[in-house]
Amino acid sequence: MYDDELAKERAYVDGLYSRLDELRAEKVEQLGGVRREKSMGTHQNRSERDAFATLYEDRLAQLNAVDDKLVFGRLDLDDGQDRYIGRIGLSSEDQRQLMVDWRAPEAGTFYQATAFERMGVRRRRHLMLQGRTVKAIEDDVLDHTMLVEGEHLQGEGALLAALNSKRTGRMNDIVGTIQSEQDRIIRSPLSGALVVQGGPGTGKTAVALHRAAYLLYTHRERLQAAGVLLVGPSTAFMKYIERVLPSLGETGVVMASVGNLFPGVRATAPETAETAELKGRLAMAQVVANAVANRQRLPREDVRLDVEGTRLILTVRQVRRARDKARATGLPHNEARLTFVKTLLRELTEQLREHIEAAGAGNNADRSYLGEDVRSSRDVRIMLNLCWMPMTPQKLIDDMFSKPEILAAVTPGFTEAERSLLQRAPGAPWSESDVPLLDEAAELLGEMDATGGRAQASAEAQRKRDLANAEKAIANVNQQLEDSGVDGMLTAEQLADYNVVEAAAQTSAERALTDRTWAYGHVVVDEAQELSPMHWRLLVRRCPVKSFTIVGDIAQTSSAAGAISWQQALTPFMGERWTLEELTVNYRTPSQIAEAAVRMANAAGQVVSAPKAVRDGEWEPIVDHVGADGVVAAVVAAMPEETAAVGGGLVAVIAPLALVAETTAALREVYGARIGHGAGSLEQDIVVIDPHEAKGLEFDGVIIMEPVALLAGAGGRVGDLYVAMTRPTRRLRLVTSEPLPEGIVR
Ligand SMILES: Nc1ncnc2c1ncn2[C@@H]1O[C@H](COP(=O)(O)OP(=O)(O)OP(=O)(O)O)[C@@H](O)[C@H]1O
């Protein structure tokens, strides 16, 4: 019986792959066609062909990316029809539906139907493929009249098979085994902010990625031009997840770690918890505003300026009036500078004219050069810059933190201790908590080129005003819709429209990455508990319609600037416009290890959501007590046992930052290139990382070094140790020179 069914499914799946190959060949043919014609015809013809070429290339890339496990399910329905569910939709040449895209409404029952609520489904079949071959099938029979003796197919559950598979250092999609509580979240409406709270391993990252793919599919018209931004905690994490969306047939999502959210800056410098917390406070927005105002200075007294041998006087009053006029434009600093400079140049030119006329010197021809004389005077240029210096965000923030007199001037109300937390050397590398400050500065400074390329500056200023108007209009429309109880997402089209500013041949994603003012249609934030209020302020700027998916676990917060509750973190930015969903099942960590992590957190006085683990493991956590100088050696000694236990899987050593380098070196002496460390080293089978880098990742086996140090480094929170303990899918070992934190051992 089973073999017959298997043979039938194999034949059907062969047919699906043949169709996929046919479509691929078609696209290759079409692409070849437009490429051959490319150099001919008018400019318009060429650009049309370029557009077609891009379209075919995208479709071809999508067809290539979905090859692995193309299909994973089949539904048998009450009406006698069956329906195959796969990564994309496929139809035969005569438009017969062969396979439904998992995101289509009619595929929803594959994830939602239960024996209690069948939703018209008699049987759900999981097809488990290896390469292009169906290796096994497994049925959930929902209609019990179908349960004929001997017909109920057995086999290891598709879910457990996925969970028990060895980790590769890259996240896989879960499209074949999405559980119903996850599916409900993935398919939630687009508008507003959705917060997904869930303990470790509950699939938050998986859900966030599948939701991004779902939203792009379901709201393609609204989202394709504006784009979707996905924000994660670190570059190692972004690398870990980077293959998931392409495997779901989506390549257009813009992905950025928190440190990369400001174009042109890669912020990775470490920083103390106290400094990060202080820089993350909302009060820093005012500090940055003060720093900008500080660059709009008045001279202490009237100044004399030399213009071609003539002495002119610039009064404090004149400068103040010009400053007020420039500020009244409401433009950002660099753009308002034009008004400031023009006003003073005009007044100084007038003064020069009066001097020359009074002296009876010069003729009309000379006078036309007066303006130029004033503009090119060294004294005048220096004075104008001193009073209103054009600035880049980088220079503003760097000066503010490295020049004590500026720092003191812009931080009234701060204590000396707080100022010393902010102080640093000029040109010091950027940290993650600098990113929102740079963004805030860029917002207040505007574009640099305000006097040089005037046409460009005024076009840019016009664009900014248009953008601001559109945002205002959106806010109004949203408010009206909200007041009348209607979903407010009509506005994404408008967004898309005003993003199409310089419609170049770039994709939205490419443009969005380099454009700080890009307004996304939706933003997905992973590990969101780590974000400071200033980070949230930046993210809301990136998505004025406030359409967000926010996933995280409050108990895993380890940043001192991070969230204590979702309410506290989000209310300042979203008001009450957010809803909370919870995920309750832990798919990663075996019960023995998950329970030890919860006991440890509880013993430290922290309440954590304790999701139910779907699997029991083979081992309780293993503990090695060693002398203070024996920790590194103990890790090296334990490694053969650990790698053997996970049989070729991935092993991670999670160490306090201070021990990472020494441990990596000691392990390399034995294992050479098998040892990776730091971001992007997940291809090796043994890695050494610190708790920050471990966020969001998972490994077959984990060795934690000095758990007490992880607790101590986290400023009273259990986040780092809790995160580290919940990374393994199979085995956990702790190597400690101090008494173990309470709760870990039963
Ligand atoms: N429905 C599912 N089917 C198969 N695997 C799943 C499913 N849900 C989650 N998983 C697997 O469970 C593991 C944990 O998922 P994920 O990393 O998304 O959890 P998380 O909630 O983001 O965890 P953390 O907060 O601890 O980083 C991953 O290997 C993921 O593929």
The ligand as an ORCA input file, in Angstrom:
! r2SCAN-3c Opt
* xyz 0 1
  N       7.406     24.489     12.220
  C       8.683     24.153     12.228
  N       9.128     23.121     11.492
  C      10.430     22.760     11.499
  N      11.362     23.400     12.195
  C      10.976     24.437     12.934
  C       9.623     24.878     13.003
  N       9.562     25.942     13.812
  C      10.805     26.175     14.240
  N      11.661     25.275     13.714
  C      13.096     25.167     13.930
  O      13.361     25.470     15.278
  C      14.601     26.157     15.382
  C      14.388     27.428     16.139
  O      13.711     28.365     15.336
  P      14.071     29.906     15.359
  O      15.532     30.106     15.272
  O      13.191     30.573     14.381
  O      13.587     30.244     16.844
  P      13.606     31.617     17.630
  O      12.310     31.692     18.338
  O      13.965     32.719     16.713
  O      14.739     31.340     18.670
  P      15.645     32.306     19.566
  O      14.789     33.383     20.122
  O      16.120     31.381     20.618
  O      16.746     32.771     18.691
  C      15.094     26.363     13.957
  O      15.980     25.325     13.623
  C      13.856     26.236     13.143
  O      14.133     25.821     11.841
*
